[in-house]
Amino acid sequence: MHVEHLQLQRSFAFCRVWGSDEEHDLHVHACLEIGVVLKNELEYRFNDHTYIGRPGDVFLCRPFEPHWSFSKPNQPFECILVLFTPTAVHKIPDGNQLIKPFYTTKGVQPLIPANTNFAKAISKAATLAVEAQEQGKEAWLTQQFMHFIDILLQVNQYMKESQSTDIQTLIPSEIVEAVGYMLDHYHEPLDIEKLSWQVGLGRTMFFKEFRLLTGLTPNEFLNRLRIQSASDLLRSTNKSMIDLAFASGFQSLSAFNKQFKSYTGLSPREYRKKPNT
């Protein structure tokens, strides 16, 4: 498995891509990803689960989740990828609520089937967004942002309607509240022990249910949010390393450097020197 160092020129991007059956490893990256299959079939693997994607299917990939995709022999697939970071939704009212599905595992499947109205709407919006850029339409970036918000709304509505009542009752509302709080306040000093008390759960239950919902411990989840923020700032600003570390929620430069390299395989300075895609 390898780390793919995607560095976007802005906090969201629509990309038309083609894939082959060439052998490659599982990879991970910090971006959140939505894939829309346009042409031919592909195998999409998330960790140890493999899905067959057909034209019109939509796939959701969580940040730092190992995944890969293969086409059938001599039938390269075509997809549109929507790549984005949490900062893309910061200025949208209740924007952090729109990215919750990308930070949970319990009751959330990565595939939205093509025969659903949600997948059809997402496919249409993604296609219009890519065409606006390819054709150089006036204010194409603004158009893309409108389509981006529409796609996130469709994903959220699909998740709400596809989860059974049984699954919903298995997810404590206190944990969902904690995830939302961390998405809003990850750049501030956070005491996980106090957060568990704040939502009304004991430490043991809080840690257990949090991991069941997100696949991560609260501290791992918090560190990943902060690293995503730091990656954005490294790409888009000239902030000094110490200012950037504090702006992302790290309390020391040494902790920032250690955590960043642990997750990305690069030091912050090495990451900043990478060319943007």
N, C-alpha and C positions, 0 to 999 in steps of 0.2 A: 504494500500500500504506500502511496506517496501523497504528499501535500501539493495541491495545485495552487500556485500563487496568483490568483485572479486579482488584478488591481483595476477597478473600474475608473473611468474618467469622471464619473459622477455617481451619485448614490443609487442609481438604477439604470439598467440598460436592456434593450431588446436586441437579440442577436439571432440571425438565421444561420443554422449550422447543419453540416452533413456528417454522417458517421458511417464507418465501415465495419467489417468483421475482423479487422486487424487486432491481434492480441494486445491487451494492455491491462495494467493493474487497477485494482480499486484505488480511488483517489478521494481526497477530501479537500474542501475549501471553506473559507469563512463566510462566503456569500450565501444568502438564501436563494433558492432556485425554483422556478416553475418551468417545466418543459412541456411543450405542445407538439405532438407528433403530427406532421403534415403528410408525409409520404412514406410508404412501405412500413414493414413491421420491424420492431427491435426488441431485444431483451434488455430489460432495465433491472439492475440488481442493486438492492439496498442491504448492506451487511450480508446476511445469509438468506435473504428472500429475493426471489427472481420473479419478475412480472413480464408478460408479453404486452407490448404497446402497439396499438394499431392506430391508423390515421384518425385524428380527432380526440384521442386519449390525452389526458393531462396528468402529469406527474409532479409531485411536490417533494422537494429535497430540503431537509433541514440543514442548517449550518453545521459543519464538522461531521456530517454523516457520510461514512464510506459508501461509494456508489460507482457504478460504471454502466455503460450502454454498448450493445453490440447490434449490428445489423445482420440479416441473413446473408449467406454467401452471394456475392455479385448483385446484391440489392441494397445499395446504400440508402439509409434513411435520411429524411429531411425533417428538421425540427426548428421551432422557435424557442429560444431560451430567454426567460425573463430573470435577470440577475439583479439582486438588490441587497442593501444593507439596512439595518434598523433605522438609520438616520433618514432614510427616504420617507418615512411616515411621521417624523417628529412634528412637522408643522400641520399635519392633518388633525382636525378635532377627533379625539379618541383614536388616533392613528395606531397607537401601540396595541389596541384591541384587535386590529386587523392582522397582526403578525403572530398572534398566539398559536394558531395551528402549526406554525413552524417550530415551535418550542415545546410541543407536547408529543407523546407517543401513544398514550393510552386511548384507545377508541378512534385513533386517527390512522387511516390508510393513505398511502402515498399516491394512489391512483384514483382519478375522477374519470369514470368511463365516458366514452365518446357519445353514448346514446342519451346522456343526461342533458337537460337544458343548460346546466351550469358549464359543462365542458364545451358545449356549442357556443355559449356566450364568451367564454374565455378564449377559445380558438379564434373567434371573429375579432375580438378586441386586440389580441396579439398580432394577428395578420394586418389589421389596419394600422397598428402602431409601427410595425416594421416597414410597411409600404409608405407611410408618411415620411420616414427617414430616407428610404431608398429613392423616393421620388423628389426629395428636397422640397416638400410642401412648406408653405409659409407657417411659421410657428409650429414646426413638426415636434419640437421637444415638449411644448405645452400639450399638444395632442397626445403624445406618448404618456405624459403624466396622467392625463384624464383616463386613458385606457388602462394604465397601471392601477389606478384606484378602483376602477370598475372590476378588474381581475381579482383584486384582493377582496372586494365585497362579494364576488361570486364564490370564491374559495370559502370564505367564512360562512356564507349561507348554506353552501353544500355541506360543510362540516356539521352545522347545527341540525340540518334536516336528515343527515345520513346516520347520525348517532342514535342508537336505540335508547329507549327509556332506561333499560337495564344498565347500559354503559354509562349513561349520564349520572345515574345514582351511584355508580362506583367511583366517581371523581368527586372528592370532597370540595365543596365550594371554597373552603378556606385555602386550599392549595392553589386553585385557580386565581383567587384573590392575591396570593403571595407572588405568583408568576407575574401578574399584571403590575403589582407594586414594584417588582424588581426591574421590569421592562421600563418603568417610568423613572426609577431612581438609582439605576446601576452606577451612575456617575458620581453618586454621593457616598459617603462612608455608610456602610450597612453592617449591622450586627445581626447575623443569622439567628442567634439565640433570641434576640429581642423580637425579630420578625415572627418567629414561631409563636412567641407569647402574644404578639400583636394580633395574629389571626386566630388565636384561641386554641392552639394545639400544643400538646407536650412535645418536647424535643424529639423523642424517639418516633412518635407517630408522624410528626412533621417531616422528618428526614425520610422515613419509609414511604410515605405517600407522595412526597415530592419526587423521589427517584422513580416511583411507578409511573407518574404522569409524564415526566420529562426525560427519563432515561439517564439523568445526571443527579449528582448530589447538589444541594443548594450552592455550595461554594464553587463547584465546577461550572454550574450554570452562570453564576455571577461573573466568574473569570472570563467565560467565553463572550458574554455580552460586552465586557470591558475591552477585550481584545478586538472584537469587531469594531467598536468605537475607535480604538487606537489605530486600527488599520485604515479606517476612513480618514482620520486626521493626518496620518502619515502620507496618504495619497493626495489629499486636497489642501493641505496647509503647510506653512513653513514653521509651525510651532517648534520650539525647542523640545528636546526629549523630556525634560522635567515638566514643562508646562503641559505637554501632551499627555504624560502619564497621569498627572493630577486631574486633567480635564476628563479623562476616561474612568476615573474612580480609583486608580491605584494610589496607595498612600506613600510609596517610595519608588525611586527610580530603579533600585535593585530588584524589587518585586516585579515591577513592570517588565524589565529586561528578561528576567527568568521565566515569567509566565508566557510572554510573547514568543520567545524562542521555543518553549516547550510545545506550544500549539502550532506554530507555523514552520518551525525548522530554520528560521532566519532570525537574526537580531533585528531590532527595529531599524537600525541604520541600513542594513542590507536590504530590508524590505522596501525602504523608501527609494533606494537606487534602482529597484526593478522598474522596467518600462511599463507604462500603462497599456491596457488592452482596450 
